[in-house]
Every structure is written in structure tokens, then in C-alpha cells.
Amino acid sequence: MKTILVVDDDLTFLKILERYLIKKGYEVVCKSNVVDAISLIREKSFDLLLLDYKLSDGTGLDIISETKSHKQAPSFIIMTRFDDVRLAVKSMKDGAFDYITKPINQEELLAVIEHVFEKQNAGAKTSKNKEEEVRNANASKITLNEGQDFLIGKNQLSKNVTEQIGLVAPTEMSVIIEGESGTGKEHIAQRIHQLSSRKDAPFVAIDCGTLSKELAGSELFGHLKGAFTGALSDKKGKFEAAHSGTIFLDEIGNLSYEVQVKLLRVLQERVVQAIGSNQVTPIDVRVIAATNEDLRLNSSNKTFREDLYFRLNEFKIEVPALRDRGEDLLLFTDYFIEKSNVELNKHVKSFSDEIISVFKAYDWPGNVRELKNVVKRIVLLSKSEVPGLECLPAELTQMNLQNQQSQEGTNLKMIQENKEKQLIIETLIKTKYNKSQAANLLNIDRSTLYAKIKKYGIS
């Protein structure tokens, strides 16, 4: 029997979900906070962790971090409210298998859980010839750029980004990549690295948004054993690990002022000094930084060092949001359908016109990464080659319903206005265009009648 640990601080929801999963044949254990969950994981192994993102004493990602060192790490699913979609998408990079938005659709959750265990079982067995043939056939349909999920769009804004990558990649210039969360900033950084003379050296990525003020210096520059409480051994920093290659500093605007000062020194002097050491180590590293903020504005507001900004900003690439990329939406949708077919061993050809209409109306706050995950879930839930609205995730279904209601309200208003216009015309004809008599018959004053005649263009 598969074992599932569910962690959520909503005790009512926890109880409902526990009963539901037990009925479906799973062994279920529930915890309501990070500390208790981690304590239990150290004593007992689980096949799957179902984790709420926001908990009273931390996040689901804290629990994921605890299990990464385990020999047989379990699979993870993150649960989050729609407002947290950017954080949820980021959790996918930290090892989560998928994420589910609240309120939870139990059938959708069950489908994802079943797929997790199917993947686990498939990983324990030898792949069958038939499955390999399907995967190879599907894989041949996908166009990748040297193994990376870097998508070249047809939209002019996308083409501009591609041209800028080609221009700056062969140089040694530092680059700032600006764009909303999920627009593919790290993929762009990887592409720059691949096209540079440093392509055979390390590409080291670090999310500055996850670094505390106390640990940032250690992560970036390293430390010696005993340099501070908890420094049990020497540790090489990310800059030293990236020697001769490229370091990617994601969400660099989140670094504390003190760490910004140290980073500026590293960039100026091309040396790093580990915490607790009197020695400096020369480094040869290209720096690519990314942010979803306006660093120039932040430097003017003194929340980001101006000298560091100018040191980094030798070249800037602004990545457009998915909602601004027009025809790229359908191009990327087709790409992710084929990619999901390979990963999930499915045979979806395309999405229904209804789904595409919802996609076009949706704002995509999580951008390309959100599109990728939404497409993957639709493909997973599909029971036909052309899935329809029944496979839409809850947040898109709700938005589609709201749009329909808005459209119905607009149509009703138009019908009422057409009837009113026709009644005014008939009354004017009946009174031989005597507006005073027409106003009396319509039970409105003359000024209102004149306003409506002007509104409807009645001559």
C-alpha cells in the first residue's frame, strides 16, 4: 500500500482529504506544520508528500529540502492558492512533481497522485519496447535547442530577445535579464552560456530570493570550518564553483545591502574571500543576473546599490510577458503538448477550440512556466486526442465561467437597448416626430428623450 504524508495547517481540509485518500486505498498520515512533518520524515519513509505551500512555521519547500539528502527521496506535490502561482511554479524547480491550486478538485488531485505512482512504478521496471517506440515517435516531433527548453517565438518581441542573445553571448559582458516570473530568464541565461566560449565550463545558478542575510555570504563566497555557528566543515562558494564558467544570480534584487557590497568587490577585483579566511582566491567568472524588478528604479531609490547596478548592466535583455507575445501562445502550447506526450506517454493531438479561447483570454501571471504546467495537467487528465473544457484546471475554469457571465450580461444589455431604440422610433413615428408628445407617451421628460435620440443615432 502506498503511503502519503499530507501537511496542511487547515485542520478541516486535512481531515476531509485524509478520509478521501483512505477511501481510495492509500495509507495516509497528516501533520499541520513543518517541524512535526520533518520530525516524522526522519523516522518513517513515505512514497509521496502532499504539501501546502504556506504553513504556520514555514513552507512546503522547507520540507522538500529536508528530504533531498535521503537515499530514496519521496515524490512531492505542492498545494497552493491561485494568488501564490509564482511561488508554486518556483517550487517545481526545487523538485516538486506538480502543484495543485486551491480550492482542491479531488478528482484532479487523485489523477495527479495516480500518475506520480505510475511514474514511480515505471522507474522501477524496464521500459517496454512499445513504450519506447511511442516516446521516440513523440520525441521526434519536438524541436529543442541543444537539449534546453529555450523557445524561439514568432512574435517580434521574441525575435528581438533571440537577436540580443546572439549578439551578447560571444562576448564577456555582464548581462541583466529583466522580466516577470516564469518568462524563462534562467533558460535565456543558459542559452547565453551555451553560445559562449565558456560553454564547456560550469553553469552555476543560484536563487538569491531564497538566501537569508546570514547565509548569503556563505553560499556565494564560501566559508571555513568554525567561521560561525553551524559551519562544521569548509565549504566552497558558488563563485568558486563557477570558475572559468558562468554564474547566474536569479532575483538579484533580493540580496541584502551588505551582500551587495561584497558582491561589488568580487566583480571589481575578481577575487573571493571565504568567510573566516584571510586569503583571497582569484576567479574567472562571467556574471548573468536576473530580476523581476526595475533595478534602475531601485538604485535611484537606494534599495539597490547604484554602482553594483552599473557594474552588472553592461548589457540588458528585457523578456516580454506571455500575454504580450501574441501568436507565441499557440506555438508554445503545441510545443508543450508534444513534450507532455513524451513525458506522460499520451497521444493528445491538440486542444479544443474552447480551451484555446480560454487560453487567449487568460492573463498568464505565471507566464511560460505556468503555461507549461497547465498544458501538462490537461494532457494528463485527457481521455481523448482533443481534450475539452472538462480538463481545464480549476482557476481557468472559474475565469471562463466569469467571462461567460460577463458576456451574457453584455448581450442582455444590448437586447434591452435595441428594444428601447425600436420603441422610441415607433413612438416618434406615431406622434409624427412631436418630441413632447413622444416623451409623454414614453413617460420620460424631453431632456431624457433627446439624450436617448442622440445615444441611438436616431435621425
Sequence and secondary structure as in RCSB ss.txt:
>XXXX:A:sequence
MKTILVVDDDLTFLKILERYLIKKGYEVVCKSNVVDAISLIREKSFDLLLLDYKLSDGTGLDIISETKSHKQAPS
FIIMTRFDDVRLAVKSMKDGAFDYITKPINQEELLAVIEHVFEKQNAGAKTSKNKEEEVRNANASKITLNEGQDF
LIGKNQLSKNVTEQIGLVAPTEMSVIIEGESGTGKEHIAQRIHQLSSRKDAPFVAIDCGTLSKELAGSELFGHLK
GAFTGALSDKKGKFEAAHSGTIFLDEIGNLSYEVQVKLLRVLQERVVQAIGSNQVTPIDVRVIAATNEDLRLNSS
NKTFREDLYFRLNEFKIEVPALRDRGEDLLLFTDYFIEKSNVELNKHVKSFSDEIISVFKAYDWPGNVRELKNVV
KRIVLLSKSEVPGLECLPAELTQMNLQNQQSQEGTNLKMIQENKEKQLIIETLIKTKYNKSQAANLLNIDRSTLY
AKIKKYGIS
>XXXX:A:secstr
  EEEEE S HHHHHHHHHHHHHTT EEEEESSHHHHHHHHTTS  SEEEEESEETTEEHHHHHHHHTTSTT  E
EEEEEEGGGHHHHHHHHHTT SEEEEES  HHHHHHHHHHHHHHHHHHHS   HHHHHHHHHHHTT   BTTB  
   SSHHHHHHHHHHHHHTTS   EEEE  TTS HHHHHHHHHHTSTTTTS EEEEEGGG  HHHHHHHHHEE T
TSSTT  S EE HHHHTTTSEEEEETGGGS HHHHHHHHHHHHH EE  BT S  EE   EEEEEESS HHHHHH
TTSS HHHHHHHTTEEEE   GGG TTHHHHHHHHHHHHHHHHHT       HHHHHHHHH   TTHHHHHHHHH
HHHHHH SSSS  GGGS HHHHHHHHHHHHHHHHHHHHHHHHHHHHHHHHHHHHHTTT HHHHHHHHTS HHHHH
HHHHHHT  
